[in-house]
Amino acid sequence: MRIDRKTFIQKISLAAGAAFLPDFSQADAHPRKKVEMKLGFVTYLWGKDWDVPTLIKNLSDTRITGVELRVEHAHKVMPDLTPVQRQEVKRRFEDSPVKIVGLGTNQQYDYPDQEKLKASIERTREFIRLSADVGGTGVKVKPNALHKEVPKEKTLEQIGLALRGLAGYAADFGQQLRLEVHGEETQELPNIRKIMDYADHPNAGICWNCNKQDLNGQGFQYNFDLVKKYFGDTCHVRELDRTDYPYPELIDNLAKMDYKGWVLLECHTNPDDKIQALKQQRQVFDKMTAKY
């Protein structure tokens, strides 16, 4: 059968185009799951002056569904609450779309003074019980410093062993113990790794904190990989659209490890309209995670 020149060219073009079409017969039968990490909020700066009703309203209005309550702030969720008051805090959050992710404390275990160490451990136990009573899932603690008069390794071991004991205690209350990556020297990721190796407890995790020190040494990816097996249910971030930290790489790494925890906004600026700023961060997070 004779084919005119125009028809011949059309058929050749269609055949060439088909070569570049995806072969759906070979498509992955198991498409990638939607990311399960969630966006939450730390009350450290932006929420420090909000009481519980205001906090719940502002987060509900901005579609932020989880909160780490920093202790000693205006929400006043502290161990001196009575059992009735604890139940009231729990009820308010249960009746809202906002979940208490946990309590953010300043308890630390690097003290050379052993009496101070014991006092901090006991205070941590109080916060663990409080978090359980108000419906939280964990308590954030931190390393704070190395001390010149004490060998570095001894301090790292002391912190780790304190975490081990507290992690076991927290497990009895259904709470996770979360070590924030914090402190001028202790926040260096090789030091955090040593602390967690000493802790060696499945209920002790780290709270990644997006410090500039994460880029030290062999760089972000090396440091992330150094401690990723110890990630707990919380990760602190600053404004996600800042360019002085590799937030796209962080989110990508969390997605690859199928992270199901909370990405908590701990923003360090002071915008006049914090509600609008939270809405913008919600949009940034949604855009960053949409590709997954």
Secondary structure, DSSP 4 states (H G I P E B T S, - for coil): ----HHHHHHHHHHHHHHTTS--GGGS-SSPPPPP--EEEEE-SSTTTT--HHHHHHHHHHTT--EEEEETTSTT---TT--HHHHHHHHHHHHTSS-EEEEEE-------SSHHHHHHHHHHHHHHHHHHHHHT--EEEE------TTS-HHHHHHHHHHHHHHHHHHHHTTT-EEEEE--STTTTSHHHHHHHHHHH--TTEEEEE---GGGGSTT-HHHHHHHHGGGEEEEEEES-TT-SSS-HHHHHHHHHHTT--SEEEE---S--S-HHHHHHHHHHHHHHHHHT-
